[in-house]
Amino acid sequence: MDMETLLSFDWGMMAPEFTILIVATFLSLLDLFGKKEWNRTHFGWIGIGGIILALVFLFLQTGHEPEMILNNTYRLDAFSLSFKWILLLGVLFVLLMGMSYGSDKEIQYRGEFYYLLLTALLGAMMMASSADLITLFVGLELLTISSYILAGIQKRSAKSNEAAMKYIINGGISTAFTLFGFSYIYGLTGSTNLAVIAQEISNISAGNGQSLLAIAFIISFVGLAFKIATAPFHMWAPDVYEGSPTPVTAFLSVVSKTAGFVIILRIFLSIFLFAEGREPDELFIQSMMIFISVLAAITMITGNVIALKQRNMKRLFAYSSIAHAGYLLVPFLALSPMLFESIWFYLVAYLLMNLGAFAIIQVMIASDQSEDMNIFTGLFYRKPSLAVLMTIFLLSLAGIPGTAGFIGKLNIFLSALFADPSRYVIAAIMLGTTVISYVYYFGIMVQMFFRPSQSAASIRFPVGVTITIVVCAIGTVLLGILPELILGLFQENFNLDEMFY
């Protein structure tokens, strides 16, 4: 590619990514050449400034016509814009939590923490705008490699080392499956560009390579199922969540999971949706519904049932996160007009309620020096406001009316009910497992309101954590009462039909 061609591209399309890249590079150089006596915590404010600037650029791009550059490998469209909002806001809250986490002894390499979060964010943003399997994979690996290091950033902690090791091993298996599936897709179509792949796959008929197409679909989906921690590919999540620093756990639970669903949506719905199925008048993706249904069902059941026996708060929320991944697979089965809307809204609600809950967990762990559920015992008598805020997040995670989580689950549930009647089974499983989740979510509330306090330790509220908790609580309640505020903006500004080529 010559210089004239490079200069002809509209590089302003990548302004948010360039902003994050420049800030991450600046922080890495500042950390490398800065004096050891410098307080690296202040690096977080630089990172937050970079994310706010990226959000400004993203706002200016809203309503931009779909456009591609770099030989159609980077695509700016409503799909990428809508999910970049979630990714940027998620990392913004994680940075606020990270600035308030522990002491320099707990994260000695605090400078690395901030720019690794930004490089992970950059990888996720690349995935959202990728229109080619190669750039999708590069973005995915940038996210995962940064996440491996973040999980083990407490280098003197045995648990953190164990978390990083297990994450790398399972991540390597995931990468192998994903690349193997992509190789089948390339072999069938002769291209890595999603637009060309979509066109070539639409020409594959029942007797002309469709069995290979099914293998490609299943293997690729299994590889990505590791990333979003769906059962039975979830085994890494509880140990990694427990061993990682709390802000990193929050990042893996929300931002990394969102990025996983971004790549699944971009690949499987943009290239497989219009392929022919095995039966007349059937889409290929409909013929794969049994596979996705089983995956969704066992994920919801496994996550919620095993969570019942957990005492460690991080492990409990790890299994909760697995269950929510199962809920988010349900819209794929319905293939209703509400598919994108329901997934996007649920991810926004999940960001608010989960990051808010993790911020409170971080405060309580720091106060009582324990991760056991007992840290919430008698919280209402120690700090009534904190108990009320945690209750808001728990009610939303459980899907109780008046919260964002309820609206998110309702959208998913209705999208399944109004689809094919055969989807009623998965809707019933979703309803049943949601009821099971009440046991462990309400169990935490019982500890807070109906058990005497066992600790007299003071609870410290750092500025970053306080901002995260308050904003997430307001958003959770507001979207539960007035969901049309964000749904209206979504419908007006993001036409996700543009993601199809």
Number of C-alpha atoms within 10 A of each C-alpha: 7 6 7 8 9 12 9 9 12 13 12 11 20 20 18 24 20 15 20 25 19 13 21 25 16 15 24 19 13 14 20 12 9 14 10 9 6 11 12 22 18 13 23 24 15 17 24 22 16 21 24 18 16 22 19 13 18 20 13 10 19 14 14 14 11 13 12 18 17 14 10 14 19 21 22 22 25 24 24 22 22 19 21 26 16 22 25 25 19 22 24 23 26 29 28 23 30 25 23 20 23 15 11 12 10 15 19 15 15 24 23 20 26 29 26 23 24 28 24 26 31 25 25 31 28 26 29 29 28 27 28 22 23 15 19 24 20 16 25 25 18 19 26 24 17 19 25 21 21 26 31 24 23 22 16 13 15 12 19 24 20 18 24 26 18 19 25 19 13 19 21 14 13 22 21 15 22 23 17 16 23 21 17 19 23 16 14 18 18 13 16 20 19 21 17 15 23 23 16 16 22 16 13 18 16 16 8 10 12 19 13 14 22 19 14 22 22 18 20 26 21 18 23 23 23 24 26 26 27 29 23 13 20 21 17 21 29 22 19 28 27 23 24 26 25 24 26 25 26 29 29 25 26 27 25 25 20 28 28 21 23 22 22 17 18 21 23 16 17 20 22 20 19 18 23 22 20 18 11 8 8 13 17 25 24 20 15 16 15 12 12 19 19 12 20 27 24 17 27 32 22 21 27 27 19 14 26 18 10 17 15 18 22 28 22 24 26 28 28 28 30 28 30 27 24 27 27 21 21 26 24 23 24 27 18 19 11 16 19 18 20 24 25 23 24 24 24 26 28 24 26 31 28 23 28 31 24 27 28 23 20 23 23 24 19 18 17 18 11 13 19 16 20 21 24 27 21 22 26 20 15 20 13 14 12 18 19 17 18 26 20 24 29 24 22 29 29 23 22 18 15 19 28 33 30 23 24 28 27 16 20 28 22 16 24 27 19 12 16 13 11 12 18 16 14 22 21 15 17 24 15 14 19 22 13 17 23 19 16 22 22 15 13 22 23 14 19 28 19 14 16 14 18 14 15 9 12 12 15 12 14 14 12 18 25 19 17 23 25 13 13 25 25 14 20 29 22 17 24 22 16 14 18 13 11 14 16 11 10 17 12 10 15 20 15 17 12 14 19 15 13
